[in-house]
Amino acid sequence: MSSSSAVGDGEVARSRPSNGLVVATVAGNALEFYDFISYIFFTPAIAAAFFPQGDKLAGLLSALAVFGVGFFFRPVGGLIIGRYADRAGRRPAMILTISLITLGTLGIVLTPGYKSIGLLAPVLVVFWRCVQGFAIGGDVGPATAYLVEIAPDKQRGLFGSWQIASQGVASIITGIVAIVLTMALGPATMAAWGWRLVFLVGLALVPVALYLRSNMPETLGTGGAHGIKAASLTDDPMLLLKALLLVMGGTVATYVATFMPIYAVTVLHYPPTIIFPDVVVLGLSVMIGGLVGGALSDRFGRRTMMILPYMLLWLTVYYVVYRVNTVHQLWVVFAGTAWIGALVSMSAGASLTLVPEIIPARIRAFGMSLIYSLGVAVFGGTTPFVVQFLAGVTHNSMIAPIYVMVIGALAMLAMFMMPERSGQPIDRG
């Protein structure tokens, strides 16, 4: 694409930002999170399919470890695809990532089980998880950059919050699909092979997402606001650390909320039927909380809407999980999941907008990809494994909130140190 064409497309995107552009941007993110949420909630079935079952706990931990391996390829995807997006454009980068996501998911669906091909099964699953991790790491930067670049200055928080809200949408769809398939096939069939159908449903959405992204106008190199000073990963050495702490705090809390249904079944011994309705509850809370947090950050400021919900989460998470552990009623599990999901997504709606706002356009996709994927790789990929392992070893059901509180204290420190950019023009290259 020529620079003049890019400028024209970008100016159209900014002057008339449509709902279709937002849908096209977050479609890939929603699909990626659909795969993620499906993997973690079908972890016991995946462990039984691809890993030796002499020790069920060892098989479960192995499946969670493979889940984490994919996260460590996210920074690699962020580095390579993020740089590509800053050179070739946001649109071609996002088309590439959704194609790779499709390949990785299809690989997992088609890989035979351990009983059929032995150790080759977990090896292949690890490979496909790495492909997925590479693609997801490369998608967040271009997609988030695109959202803030098409948004009017006074609505960037609302537009940017669709990054986290789309994850809630994916969770809702995952839960509904799982409920329908479980009712149609039965729990035993779902555990044996029906879980593969959940991933196939996600793949059915790929042609739509590819079509939408292929018809997006480009925002790279749109010009304007050249005088706006944006921080740089090199100009401000503390920027990377502060932004990583933001992502770290949100990531740990998000994955604890996501892991709560599995935790309720495997540790608290609730019936497995609790999982999928709770996934829908989580999705609703994340979607609504993210959009509310983003919209309010346009009015009251990014820092305010990062700090207040997260501080409330920090003050209440121990009590919430304590009630889940002691009351043993399903409504308490649902309420706890919704509370954590809503608060962390309200904070994330603001923070996921602020980070790309303060990065210059020439490295916006690269910088956002690197910051997000590093934070998620180090803490997101390890959190389910760490919590499950520590809970099993110590028999302490309160490990999860303690972990959130320790990491959250560092995250809140970073929030207080971040600049305020709501309503201000951004660097557009």
Residue, then its C-alpha position, 0 to 999 in steps of 0.5 A: m500500500s502506498s503512503s498516500s493510500a494509507v493516509g487516505d484510509g486512515e483519515v476516513a477511519r478517524s473521521r467516520p469510525s464505524n461499529g464495523l471497524v471495531v468489530a473487525t478489529v476485535a474479531g481476532n482477539a475474541l477468537e483468540f480468547y475463545d480458544f484460550i478459554s476453551y483450552i483452560f476449561f477443558t483442561p481435564a479432558i485435554a489432559a486425558a486425551f494427550f497425556p499419560q494418565g498414570d497420575k491424574l494430577a500429573g496429567l492435569l499439571s502437564a496440560l496446564a504447563v502446555f497451556g503456559v508454554g504457548f504464552f512464552f512464545r507471545p513475546v516472540g510474536g510481539l517482536i516480529i509481528g509488532r515490528y511488521a505492523d509498524r512497517a507494513g501496516r496494522r491491517p496486514a499484520m492482523i490478517l497474518t495473526i488470525s491466519l496463524i491462530t486458525l492453523g494452531t487451533l486446527g492442529i490441536v483439533l486434529t491431533p490424535g490422542y496419546k493412546s493412538i500416537g503415544l508421546l507424539a501427541p503431547v509434542l504436537v500439542v506443544f507445537w500448536r500451542c506455540v503457534q497460537g502463542f506466537a500469533i496472539g502475541g503479535d495480534v494485541g499490539p496492532a489491534t490495540a493500536y488500531l482501536v486508539e488510532i480510529a477513535p475520536d480523542k474524547q472516546r479513545g477509552l471506550f474504543g480501546s476498552w473493546q480489547i478487553a470487552s471482546q474477551g468477555v464476548a468470547s467467554i460468553i460464546t464459549g460457555i453457551v456453546a459448551i452448555v449446548l454441546t454438553m446437553a446434546l452429547g452428554p458429559a461423558t462424550m464431551a470429555a472423550w471427544g466432544w471438546r474438539l467440537v467447541f474448538l471447531v465452532g470457533l474455527a467456523l468464525v474465521p472466514v467472517a473475521l478474515y473478511l472483516r479485517s481484509n476490508m479495514p482501512e489502514t491507519l499507519g502513517t496517517g499523519g497529524a499531531h506530529g507535535i504531540k510528545a509521546a514517550s518512547l521505550t528508549d526515551d523513558p527507560m521506566l516506561l517499559l517497567k511501569a507498563l509491564l506492572l500494569v499488565m502483570g496486575g491485570t493478568v494475574a487477577t484475570y486468570v484467577a477469575t478465569f480459573m475459578p470455575i476449574y478451581a471450584v470443581t477440582v479443589l472445592h469438588y463442585p459438580p462439573t456442570i457449574i463450569f459453563p454457566d460460570v463461564v457465561v457469568l464471567g464473560l458478562s462481567v468482563m464485557i460490561g466492566g471493560l466498556v464501563g471502565g473505558a467510557l468512564s476513563d474518557r470522563f474521569g481520566r485513565r489513572t482514576m479508572m485504573i486505580l479505583p476498581y483495582m484498589l477495590l479488588w485488592l481490598t476484597v479479593y481475599y474475602v470473596v475467595y474465602r466466602v467461595n471456600t466456606v459457604h459452598q453455594l453456587w450463587v457465591v461462586f457466580a457472584g465471586t467470579a462476576w465481582i473479580g471479573a468486573l473490577v479487573s476489566m474496569s481497570a483494564g479498560a483504562s490501562l489498555t487504552l493508556v499504554p498505546e496512547i503514550i507510545p509513539a506511532r512509529i513503534r506503537a504496535f511493536g511496543m504494545s505487543l512487547i509490553y502486553s505479551l511479556g507481562v502475560a507470558v511471565f504471569g498469565g501463562t504461569t498463574p493457573f499452574v502456580v495456583q493449582f500446584l500451590a493449592g495441591v501442595t499446601h492444601n491452602s485454598m486461599i493461595a489464589p487471592i494472596y497471589v493476586m494481592v502481592i502482585g496487585a500491590l506492585a501494579m497499583l504502584a505503577m498506576f500512580m506513576m503513569p501519566e494522564r492522556s485522556g482527551q488529548p491528541i495522540d502521536r499519529g506518525 
